[in-house]
Amino acid sequence: MKKILFILNDLRGGGAERVFVNIANGFHQNNIPVAFLVGEKEGVYINLLNPVIPIAETGGSTFYKYLISFPAIFKKQEYTHILTAGDYASAAAILTKKLTGISAKIIVTHHYNLPANRAFKHWKGDWVAKLIHQFIFPDADKIIAVSKGSLAWLRKHSNNKLSQAIYLYNPVFDDSIYKKANESVHYPIDTNGKIILVNAGRLQEQKDQLTLLAAFTILKKSNSKFVLFILGDGPLKQDLESYIDEHHLRQDVFLMGFDPNPYKWMNACQVFVSSSISEGFGNVLVEAIALGKTIVSTNCPSGPAEILQNGAFGYLCPVQNPQALATTILKAVNSPLDPTLLKAASQQYTVDEIVKQYIEIL
C-alpha cells in the first residue's frame, strides 16, 4: 500500500506550496494515505489542506536541520514515496536515503527557472544550488519539473545527468475557482468606466512589478481610465510604494496585499498582466485563462510561452521592457481573446487531470 510524505519549507502563499496542497488533497480523495512535513508549520495554505492530513514540522528549514531530522522520521513512518520541493529539503532527503538505506522512493519536484544574468548578490545561493543539482539530484529516484523549459534548465545546470527527470504541469485549479471568482470585490475607488488591470504575485525581484509600474506610467499618458491592482506581499513593497508616490499614482495603482481569493480580482479585470523575469511554470496564468481572461505576460523562461502556446492564448512581450509591455497591454485591451477558447485551453491543468498523472508515476 502506498504511503506518501510531502516535504517543503512551509505552507506560505507560494506556487510550490499550492501545488503540493492540491496534489495531497487529490491523493487523499483517491484513498492514498498522505502526510506533510514542513520546516515551519505556518502559512495561509494550511487552511486549504484537508484537515485529516497530518502536518509535522522539523523546527527549521535549513539544510542542516533537515539532515538531522529526516532519518528518525523516515525510519519511523516507513513511507513508500517522499515528494520534496526546494533544493535543501530535496538534497537532505536524497542523502538521508543513501545514509539510512530506507526503501522509500525520493521524488524531487523542481519549480523554478533562473534567468541567465542574475545579480551578483545571488552568487552564493546559485553556486550552492548548482552543486546540489550536479552532485546530489542524480541520486533521486525521480525528478519532476513543472514545465518543459524548467526541465531543460535543470538538465543544463546539472550537466545533463538527470535521465530520470520528466515534466508534469502543475495541478492549478478545480471547479471551486468559478464560485470564488463570482464573489464581490471591494475596490478602494470607484471603478465605474475604468479599464482594470490586475497583477498577482509575490512582491519580489523575480516578479518585476517595477517594470509593470513603469509600463503603467506610459499607459496613463495615453488613457487616464487605466487602474492597476497588484495582489501580493513581499520584500519590494516599499520600493513599489516609493515609485507610486514619486509618479503620483496613488489614485491609479493599488497594492492590495495577499488575498486568499485572487480569482474575484482576475474575474473583474479587462487584462491580467504578468511582468516576471523568470518562472518555473506560472500558475496565475492558468487561473486567468480558466476564467476566460485576456492575458499579457512577459515571455520569460520558462512557463508563459508554454501555457499561452506562443501567443495563441495570450499576448507575450519581452522582459524588463516597459514600453513593449505598455504597447502590448493596450493591444490586449483593444483586441481581447475569446473567453470560450481560453477556458477550453485551461482544462489540461485541472487538479483531477494532473493528480491522475502523478498517481500513474508513483
VOGU-854891 format. One record per residue (C-alpha): residue number from 1; residue in one letter; x negated, y negated, z negated. Coordinates in steps of 0.02 Angstrom, whole numbers, plus 32768, in hexadecimal, padded with zeros to 4 digits. Layout:
+-----+------+------+------+------+
| seq | type |   xx |   yy |   zz |
+-----+------+------+------+------+
| NUM |    A |    X |    Y |    Z |
...
+-----+------+------+------+------+
end
This chain:
+-----+------+------+------+------+
| seq | type |   xx |   yy |   zz |
+-----+------+------+------+------+
|   1 |    M | 8000 | 8000 | 8000 |
|   2 |    K | 7FC0 | 7F54 | 802D |
|   3 |    K | 7F99 | 7ED7 | 7FA3 |
|   4 |    I | 7F62 | 7E2A | 7FDB |
|   5 |    L | 7F01 | 7DA1 | 7F80 |
|   6 |    F | 7EF9 | 7CEF | 7FC4 |
|   7 |    I | 7E66 | 7C84 | 7F8B |
|   8 |    L | 7E51 | 7BC8 | 7FA1 |
|   9 |    N | 7E1A | 7B32 | 7F3B |
|  10 |    D | 7EC6 | 7AF1 | 7F08 |
|  11 |    L | 7F75 | 7AD4 | 7F4A |
|  12 |    R | 7F69 | 7A1C | 7F70 |
|  13 |    G | 7FB6 | 79D5 | 800E |
|  14 |    G | 7F42 | 7A15 | 8095 |
|  15 |    G | 7F57 | 7A7C | 8134 |
|  16 |    A | 7F01 | 7B1A | 80F7 |
|  17 |    E | 7F64 | 7B16 | 8054 |
|  18 |    R | 800A | 7B09 | 80B0 |
|  19 |    V | 7FD8 | 7B94 | 8127 |
|  20 |    F | 7FAD | 7C0B | 8098 |
|  21 |    V | 8051 | 7BE5 | 803F |
|  22 |    N | 80B2 | 7C09 | 80DE |
|  23 |    I | 8057 | 7CAC | 80FE |
|  24 |    A | 8067 | 7CE5 | 8049 |
|  25 |    N | 8121 | 7CC0 | 8045 |
|  26 |    G | 8132 | 7D1E | 80E9 |
|  27 |    F | 80D4 | 7DB5 | 80A7 |
|  28 |    H | 8142 | 7DB6 | 800C |
|  29 |    Q | 81DE | 7DB4 | 8078 |
|  30 |    N | 8197 | 7E4D | 80D1 |
|  31 |    N | 8180 | 7EA6 | 8029 |
|  32 |    I | 80C3 | 7E97 | 8029 |
|  33 |    P | 8080 | 7E71 | 7F78 |
|  34 |    V | 801D | 7DCE | 7F74 |
|  35 |    A | 7FC4 | 7D63 | 7EF3 |
|  36 |    F | 7F66 | 7CBE | 7EF3 |
|  37 |    L | 7EBD | 7C94 | 7EA7 |
|  38 |    V | 7E8C | 7BDC | 7EA6 |
|  39 |    G | 7DFC | 7B79 | 7E63 |
|  40 |    E | 7E75 | 7B01 | 7E0F |
|  41 |    K | 7F2D | 7B25 | 7DF7 |
|  42 |    E | 7F73 | 7A80 | 7E35 |
|  43 |    G | 7FC2 | 7A32 | 7ECD |
|  44 |    V | 8069 | 7A0A | 7F1D |
|  45 |    Y | 8072 | 7AB1 | 7F78 |
|  46 |    I | 8084 | 7B14 | 7ED8 |
|  47 |    N | 813C | 7AE9 | 7EDE |
|  48 |    L | 814B | 7B2D | 7F8F |
|  49 |    L | 8101 | 7BD6 | 7F62 |
|  50 |    N | 8181 | 7C5C | 7F38 |
|  51 |    P | 8188 | 7C56 | 7E78 |
|  52 |    V | 8174 | 7D13 | 7E68 |
|  53 |    I | 80C6 | 7D08 | 7EB7 |
|  54 |    P | 8044 | 7CFF | 7E2A |
|  55 |    I | 7FBF | 7C77 | 7E2A |
|  56 |    A | 7F1C | 7C89 | 7DC9 |
|  57 |    E | 7E8B | 7C0F | 7DC2 |
|  58 |    T | 7DCF | 7C1B | 7DAE |
|  59 |    G | 7DC0 | 7B72 | 7D58 |
|  60 |    G | 7D59 | 7B21 | 7DE0 |
|  61 |    S | 7D3B | 7B24 | 7E9B |
|  62 |    T | 7C7D | 7B25 | 7EA7 |
|  63 |    F | 7C21 | 7BB2 | 7EFE |
|  64 |    Y | 7BD1 | 7BE4 | 7E58 |
|  65 |    K | 7C78 | 7BE8 | 7DFE |
|  66 |    Y | 7CC2 | 7C58 | 7E83 |
|  67 |    L | 7C2C | 7CCC | 7E84 |
|  68 |    I | 7C33 | 7CEC | 7DC9 |
|  69 |    S | 7CF1 | 7CFB | 7DC4 |
|  70 |    F | 7D18 | 7D69 | 7E59 |
|  71 |    P | 7CC8 | 7E10 | 7E27 |
|  72 |    A | 7D34 | 7E31 | 7D8E |
|  73 |    I | 7DD2 | 7DF4 | 7DE6 |
|  74 |    F | 7DB5 | 7E5C | 7E83 |
|  75 |    K | 7D8D | 7EFB | 7E23 |
|  76 |    K | 7E20 | 7EED | 7DAC |
|  77 |    Q | 7EA9 | 7ED2 | 7E2C |
|  78 |    E | 7E6F | 7F45 | 7EB9 |
|  79 |    Y | 7EAD | 7EDC | 7F49 |
|  80 |    T | 7EB1 | 7F27 | 7FF8 |
|  81 |    H | 7E97 | 7E7F | 8050 |
|  82 |    I | 7E50 | 7DD9 | 8015 |
|  83 |    L | 7E75 | 7D40 | 8080 |
|  84 |    T | 7E07 | 7CA8 | 8061 |
|  85 |    A | 7E06 | 7BF1 | 8097 |
|  86 |    G | 7D71 | 7B7D | 807E |
|  87 |    D | 7CBA | 7BA4 | 809B |
|  88 |    Y | 7C88 | 7BB7 | 7FE4 |
|  89 |    A | 7D19 | 7C28 | 7FB4 |
|  90 |    S | 7D00 | 7C8F | 8051 |
|  91 |    A | 7C45 | 7CA2 | 8038 |
|  92 |    A | 7C5A | 7CD2 | 7F82 |
|  93 |    A | 7CDE | 7D55 | 7FAF |
|  94 |    I | 7C6F | 7DA2 | 8034 |
|  95 |    L | 7BD8 | 7DAA | 7FBF |
|  96 |    T | 7C43 | 7DF0 | 7F32 |
|  97 |    K | 7C7A | 7E80 | 7FA0 |
|  98 |    K | 7BC6 | 7EA6 | 7FCE |
|  99 |    L | 7B8D | 7E9F | 7F19 |
| 100 |    T | 7C1C | 7F02 | 7ECC |
| 101 |    G | 7C48 | 7F7C | 7F56 |
| 102 |    I | 7D04 | 7F59 | 7F4E |
| 103 |    S | 7D6A | 7FA0 | 7FDE |
| 104 |    A | 7DD7 | 7F07 | 7FFE |
| 105 |    K | 7DC8 | 7EBC | 80AC |
| 106 |    I | 7D8C | 7E08 | 80A7 |
| 107 |    I | 7DEA | 7D9F | 8127 |
| 108 |    V | 7DA2 | 7CF0 | 8139 |
| 109 |    T | 7E11 | 7C68 | 8182 |
| 110 |    H | 7DBB | 7BD5 | 81D5 |
| 111 |    H | 7E1D | 7B32 | 81DF |
| 112 |    Y | 7DAD | 7AAA | 8224 |
| 113 |    N | 7D45 | 7A6D | 82B5 |
| 114 |    L | 7CC6 | 79E4 | 8294 |
| 115 |    P | 7C9A | 795F | 8315 |
| 116 |    A | 7BEF | 7967 | 8367 |
| 117 |    N | 7BAF | 78C5 | 831B |
| 118 |    R | 7BD1 | 78BA | 8261 |
| 119 |    A | 7B94 | 7831 | 81ED |
| 120 |    F | 7AEF | 7853 | 8195 |
| 121 |    K | 7B47 | 7858 | 80EC |
| 122 |    H | 7B90 | 7901 | 811B |
| 123 |    W | 7AE9 | 7954 | 8142 |
| 124 |    K | 7ADC | 79BA | 80A2 |
| 125 |    G | 7B8C | 7A02 | 80AB |
| 126 |    D | 7B79 | 7A26 | 8165 |
| 127 |    W | 7AD1 | 7A7C | 8147 |
| 128 |    V | 7B19 | 7AEC | 80BE |
| 129 |    A | 7BAF | 7B17 | 812B |
| 130 |    K | 7B3E | 7B47 | 81BB |
| 131 |    L | 7ADB | 7BBC | 814A |
| 132 |    I | 7B7C | 7C0D | 810F |
| 133 |    H | 7BBB | 7C22 | 81C1 |
| 134 |    Q | 7B17 | 7C6B | 81FF |
| 135 |    F | 7AE5 | 7CDE | 8170 |
| 136 |    I | 7B82 | 7D0A | 810B |
| 137 |    F | 7C19 | 7D02 | 817E |
| 138 |    P | 7BD6 | 7D90 | 81EE |
| 139 |    D | 7BF7 | 7E07 | 815C |
| 140 |    A | 7CB0 | 7DDD | 8151 |
| 141 |    D | 7D25 | 7E68 | 8187 |
| 142 |    K | 7D89 | 7DEF | 81F2 |
| 143 |    I | 7D88 | 7D35 | 8216 |
| 144 |    I | 7E22 | 7CD7 | 824F |
| 145 |    A | 7E0C | 7C2A | 829B |
| 146 |    V | 7EA8 | 7BBF | 82AF |
| 147 |    S | 7E8E | 7B90 | 8365 |
| 148 |    K | 7E28 | 7BC1 | 83FD |
| 149 |    G | 7DBE | 7B25 | 83E9 |
| 150 |    S | 7D9F | 7B45 | 8331 |
| 151 |    L | 7D68 | 7BF6 | 8359 |
| 152 |    A | 7CF2 | 7BB9 | 83E1 |
| 153 |    W | 7CA7 | 7B39 | 8369 |
| 154 |    L | 7C8D | 7BBA | 82E0 |
| 155 |    R | 7C3A | 7C36 | 8355 |
| 156 |    K | 7BC7 | 7BAF | 8397 |
| 157 |    H | 7B91 | 7B7E | 82E8 |
| 158 |    S | 7B74 | 7C31 | 82B3 |
| 159 |    N | 7B06 | 7C5A | 8349 |
| 160 |    N | 7B97 | 7CBC | 8393 |
| 161 |    K | 7B85 | 7D4B | 8317 |
| 162 |    L | 7C3C | 7D55 | 82EA |
| 163 |    S | 7C7D | 7DE2 | 8357 |
| 164 |    Q | 7D07 | 7E06 | 82D7 |
| 165 |    A | 7D4F | 7D56 | 82E7 |
| 166 |    I | 7DF6 | 7D33 | 833B |
| 167 |    Y | 7E70 | 7CA2 | 833E |
| 168 |    L | 7F24 | 7C9A | 8303 |
| 169 |    Y | 7F86 | 7BF9 | 8305 |
| 170 |    N | 7FCC | 7BB7 | 8262 |
| 171 |    P | 8079 | 7BE6 | 8222 |
| 172 |    V | 80BA | 7B35 | 8218 |
| 173 |    F | 8176 | 7B2D | 81FF |
| 174 |    D | 821A | 7B89 | 81E6 |
| 175 |    D | 82CF | 7B54 | 81F9 |
| 176 |    S | 82C9 | 7AEF | 8157 |
| 177 |    I | 826C | 7A66 | 81B7 |
| 178 |    Y | 830D | 7A33 | 820E |
| 179 |    K | 836F | 7A1F | 816D |
| 180 |    K | 82E2 | 79B9 | 8120 |
| 181 |    A | 82D4 | 794F | 81BE |
| 182 |    N | 8387 | 7915 | 81A9 |
| 183 |    E | 836C | 78CD | 80FB |
| 184 |    S | 837A | 7811 | 80EC |
| 185 |    V | 82E0 | 77A4 | 80FA |
| 186 |    H | 82D3 | 7712 | 8082 |
| 187 |    Y | 8271 | 7690 | 80E2 |
| 188 |    P | 8218 | 75FF | 808C |
| 189 |    I | 825A | 758B | 8115 |
| 190 |    D | 82EE | 757B | 8189 |
| 191 |    T | 82BF | 75E7 | 8220 |
| 192 |    N | 8356 | 75B9 | 8289 |
| 193 |    G | 8316 | 7593 | 8339 |
| 194 |    K | 8265 | 75CA | 830E |
| 195 |    I | 81F6 | 7645 | 836C |
| 196 |    I | 81C1 | 76BE | 82E4 |
| 197 |    L | 8118 | 7714 | 82E9 |
| 198 |    V | 80E8 | 7798 | 8268 |
| 199 |    N | 8041 | 77E4 | 8238 |
| 200 |    A | 802C | 786C | 81B5 |
| 201 |    G | 7F87 | 78AA | 816E |
| 202 |    R | 7F0B | 7896 | 80E3 |
| 203 |    L | 7EBF | 77E8 | 80DE |
| 204 |    Q | 7E0E | 781A | 8108 |
| 205 |    E | 7D88 | 7805 | 818B |
| 206 |    Q | 7DBF | 789D | 81EF |
| 207 |    K | 7E6F | 785A | 820C |
| 208 |    D | 7E2B | 77AF | 8241 |
| 209 |    Q | 7EC1 | 7744 | 8217 |
| 210 |    L | 7E51 | 76AB | 8229 |
| 211 |    T | 7E4F | 76C5 | 82E5 |
| 212 |    L | 7F0C | 76D6 | 82DE |
| 213 |    L | 7F19 | 762F | 8283 |
| 214 |    A | 7EA9 | 75DF | 8305 |
| 215 |    A | 7F18 | 7625 | 838F |
| 216 |    F | 7FB3 | 75E8 | 8333 |
| 217 |    T | 7F69 | 7538 | 832B |
| 218 |    I | 7F5A | 753C | 83E8 |
| 219 |    L | 800D | 757B | 83FA |
| 220 |    K | 8053 | 74F0 | 838E |
| 221 |    K | 800C | 746E | 8403 |
| 222 |    S | 8077 | 74B2 | 8490 |
| 223 |    N | 8113 | 74E2 | 842D |
| 224 |    S | 8142 | 74A4 | 8380 |
| 225 |    K | 81C3 | 752F | 8368 |
| 226 |    F | 8144 | 75B4 | 833D |
| 227 |    V | 813A | 75F4 | 8289 |
| 228 |    L | 80C8 | 767B | 8247 |
| 229 |    F | 80E0 | 76F1 | 81B3 |
| 230 |    I | 8049 | 7754 | 8179 |
| 231 |    L | 8069 | 77EA | 8107 |
| 232 |    G | 7FDE | 782E | 8098 |
| 233 |    D | 7F60 | 7806 | 8011 |
| 234 |    G | 7EA4 | 780B | 800F |
| 235 |    P | 7DFE | 77B4 | 7FF6 |
| 236 |    L | 7E13 | 7736 | 8084 |
| 237 |    K | 7EB3 | 76EA | 803F |
| 238 |    Q | 7E5A | 764C | 8004 |
| 239 |    D | 7E04 | 7635 | 80AC |
| 240 |    L | 7EAC | 7642 | 8104 |
| 241 |    E | 7EFB | 75C8 | 8088 |
| 242 |    S | 7E6E | 754D | 80A9 |
| 243 |    Y | 7E85 | 7558 | 8165 |
| 244 |    I | 7F41 | 753E | 8154 |
| 245 |    D | 7F24 | 74A3 | 80EA |
| 246 |    E | 7E9B | 745B | 8159 |
| 247 |    H | 7F07 | 746D | 81F5 |
| 248 |    H | 7FA8 | 7431 | 81A3 |
| 249 |    L | 8005 | 74D4 | 81C0 |
| 250 |    R | 8060 | 74E1 | 8119 |
| 251 |    Q | 810A | 74D2 | 816D |
| 252 |    D | 80DE | 754D | 81F7 |
| 253 |    V | 8073 | 75DB | 81AE |
| 254 |    F | 80A2 | 763E | 8113 |
| 255 |    L | 803B | 76BF | 80B4 |
| 256 |    M | 80C2 | 772F | 806C |
| 257 |    G | 8053 | 77A9 | 800C |
| 258 |    F | 806B | 7865 | 800B |
| 259 |    D | 811E | 789C | 802C |
| 260 |    P | 814A | 7955 | 8018 |
| 261 |    N | 81C9 | 793B | 80A2 |
| 262 |    P | 8170 | 78E7 | 8134 |
| 263 |    Y | 81F1 | 792E | 81AD |
| 264 |    K | 8273 | 78A9 | 818A |
| 265 |    W | 81F2 | 7826 | 81BC |
| 266 |    M | 81C0 | 7884 | 8259 |
| 267 |    N | 8275 | 789B | 8289 |
| 268 |    A | 8295 | 77E0 | 827C |
| 269 |    C | 8203 | 77A6 | 82E7 |
| 270 |    Q | 81F8 | 777F | 839F |
| 271 |    V | 8145 | 77BD | 83A9 |
| 272 |    F | 80DC | 7827 | 8334 |
| 273 |    V | 8024 | 77F6 | 833A |
| 274 |    S | 7F8A | 7859 | 830A |
| 275 |    S | 7EE3 | 77FD | 830F |
| 276 |    S | 7E6E | 7887 | 82CF |
| 277 |    I | 7DB9 | 7898 | 8304 |
| 278 |    S | 7DBE | 7953 | 82E0 |
| 279 |    E | 7E3C | 79DA | 82B6 |
| 280 |    G | 7E39 | 7A94 | 829D |
| 281 |    F | 7EEB | 7AA1 | 82DD |
| 282 |    G | 7F63 | 7A12 | 82B8 |
| 283 |    N | 7FFE | 7A4C | 8258 |
| 284 |    V | 8051 | 79A2 | 8260 |
| 285 |    L | 8052 | 79A8 | 831E |
| 286 |    V | 80B3 | 7A4B | 831C |
| 287 |    E | 812C | 7A04 | 829C |
| 288 |    A | 814A | 796C | 8309 |
| 289 |    I | 816C | 79CF | 83A8 |
| 290 |    A | 81DD | 7A45 | 8345 |
| 291 |    L | 8245 | 79AB | 8323 |
| 292 |    G | 8240 | 7979 | 83DA |
| 293 |    K | 81D6 | 78DF | 83BE |
| 294 |    T | 8165 | 7890 | 843F |
| 295 |    I | 80B0 | 7899 | 8405 |
| 296 |    V | 8014 | 7835 | 8424 |
| 297 |    S | 7F76 | 788A | 83E8 |
| 298 |    T | 7EBD | 7871 | 83FD |
| 299 |    N | 7E71 | 78FD | 8464 |
| 300 |    C | 7DFE | 7930 | 83D8 |
| 301 |    P | 7DB3 | 79DB | 83BD |
| 302 |    S | 7E09 | 7A4F | 83B1 |
| 303 |    G | 7EC5 | 7A63 | 8395 |
| 304 |    P | 7F22 | 79D5 | 83EB |
| 305 |    A | 7EFF | 7A04 | 84A1 |
| 306 |    E | 7F30 | 7AB9 | 847C |
| 307 |    I | 7FD2 | 7A8A | 8423 |
| 308 |    L | 8002 | 7A05 | 84A2 |
| 309 |    Q | 7FCC | 7A72 | 8535 |
| 310 |    N | 7F54 | 79EE | 8579 |
| 311 |    G | 7FDD | 796B | 857F |
| 312 |    A | 8076 | 79D1 | 85B1 |
| 313 |    F | 80C4 | 79BF | 8504 |
| 314 |    G | 807B | 791A | 84CD |
| 315 |    Y | 8008 | 788B | 84FC |
| 316 |    L | 7F4C | 789B | 84E2 |
| 317 |    C | 7ECA | 7810 | 84D9 |
| 318 |    P | 7E11 | 77FE | 84AA |
| 319 |    V | 7DD9 | 77FC | 83F5 |
| 320 |    Q | 7DA5 | 775C | 839C |
| 321 |    N | 7DE4 | 76ED | 842A |
| 322 |    P | 7E66 | 7670 | 83EB |
| 323 |    Q | 7E8E | 7628 | 8496 |
| 324 |    A | 7EAC | 76D4 | 84E3 |
| 325 |    L | 7F16 | 7708 | 844D |
| 326 |    A | 7F7F | 7669 | 8459 |
| 327 |    T | 7F98 | 767F | 8514 |
| 328 |    T | 7FCA | 7735 | 84FF |
| 329 |    I | 8046 | 770D | 8473 |
| 330 |    L | 8097 | 768A | 84E1 |
| 331 |    K | 80A3 | 7709 | 856F |
| 332 |    A | 80F3 | 7788 | 84F9 |
| 333 |    V | 8174 | 770A | 84BC |
| 334 |    N | 81A4 | 76E0 | 8570 |
| 335 |    S | 81A2 | 7796 | 85AC |
| 336 |    P | 81D8 | 780A | 851F |
| 337 |    L | 81D0 | 78C6 | 853C |
| 338 |    D | 8265 | 793C | 8544 |
| 339 |    P | 828F | 7972 | 8490 |
| 340 |    T | 82D9 | 7A18 | 84CB |
| 341 |    L | 8236 | 7A44 | 8523 |
| 342 |    L | 81D0 | 7A17 | 8489 |
| 343 |    K | 823C | 7A7A | 8410 |
| 344 |    A | 822F | 7B14 | 847F |
| 345 |    A | 8172 | 7B03 | 8486 |
| 346 |    S | 8166 | 7B01 | 83C8 |
| 347 |    Q | 81B4 | 7BAC | 83AD |
| 348 |    Q | 810F | 7C0B | 83BC |
| 349 |    Y | 80D7 | 7BB8 | 8318 |
| 350 |    T | 8166 | 7BEE | 82A7 |
| 351 |    V | 813B | 7C41 | 8202 |
| 352 |    D | 8196 | 7CE0 | 8233 |
| 353 |    E | 8138 | 7CEF | 82D7 |
| 354 |    I | 8089 | 7CD1 | 8290 |
| 355 |    V | 80A5 | 7D3A | 81F3 |
| 356 |    K | 80CC | 7DCE | 8266 |
| 357 |    Q | 8023 | 7DB5 | 82B8 |
| 358 |    Y | 7FCB | 7DAF | 820F |
| 359 |    I | 8021 | 7E4F | 81D7 |
| 360 |    E | 7FEC | 7EA7 | 8277 |
| 361 |    I | 7F32 | 7E87 | 8257 |
| 362 |    L | 7F2F | 7EBA | 81A0 |
+-----+------+------+------+------+
end
